[in-house]
Amino acid sequence: MKKIIALLALVLTGATLSGCGIVRSFTCSSKEKLALFNWGEYIDPDLIKAFEKENDVCVNMSTFDSNESAITKMKTQSFDLIIPSDYAVEQMVEEDLIAEIDWSKITDFDKETELATGLVSILENVDFDILKYGVPYFWGNVGVLYNKDKVSLETLEAKEWEIFNEDLEVAFYDSSRDGFMVALKTLGYSMNTTVTSELEEAEAWLTALAKKDNVVFLTDEILDDMVKLTYDIALTYSGDAIYLMSEQEKLGFYVPNSGTNVWVDTMVIPKNAKNEDLAYKFINFMLSYDSQKANTEYVMYTTVRKDLYEELIVEGSDFYDYVEAYNVVIHENDEVYGFNSTTKAIMSDAWARIRVL
């Protein structure tokens, strides 16, 4: 509900935004500024206000809708802090775009003892040292959001990712990365495969899916549509699934045992950042217990703090009804995406062909 209210508030105040912008520009003119580059609807706006007030600074937040667009923009524009996903961090390192994290400046959080246990298990299963360049922000996985009146859990367990080929109204996430993950896992391959024949099989699987009349490709529209039960199933991220289940009791979330993408989003500092010290202040602020709690309750993805994480998965907590989705752990067939420029280009080109069908 909070996300819908936030969007409504933007519409209602749209007529006065330009005036507020003038006032804000005036009040910020003499203050330190943090240039934050983040996903849309991925932070509690009250936390930004609290950080500004606490430090007498201004936060100028811009948003992006994909890791790829974020990387493109950061090459031409300076930001102090960006929140990309794991494989994008790897690409940023490969392209020499971000600095190593100086953990001695993160004074309010100990990465050796305070990271959530499940998150630690994920980080240990990744070849790339994410913590060297990024500070965890949220983490989660990808699964099937489903209308319990139309699909049973038994059917999902039997079909797994092949449920998307059933005679149901399907919303498929419009992302080459997520689309190929589903196809490759269905076919029994690693989602990090570099084998051309396996990628071609995956493209054929996705092409057949895209030709179906009952399948649509969407991004954030899924949030509104699934609350209204417009579709029977949707490919969805765990945090969005929790939010949607909290709004619509007929929805459930299932993660196939054949494996999924387990991911970690992190806060990184670009090499061309103009206010690195303020970026570290913001990181410390966001890692505090109170900020993590507020942000988790607003965004609904899984917190990186061990103490808060353990509080939220016990019986009686606010998230207990959705603990299956919130309690993300890495299973035998789960993987974290790694960056491979050649494979990424193959998937992107294939996705362009699939999306014009």
Disulfide bonds with the S-S distance in Angstrom:
Cys28-Cys58 1.90
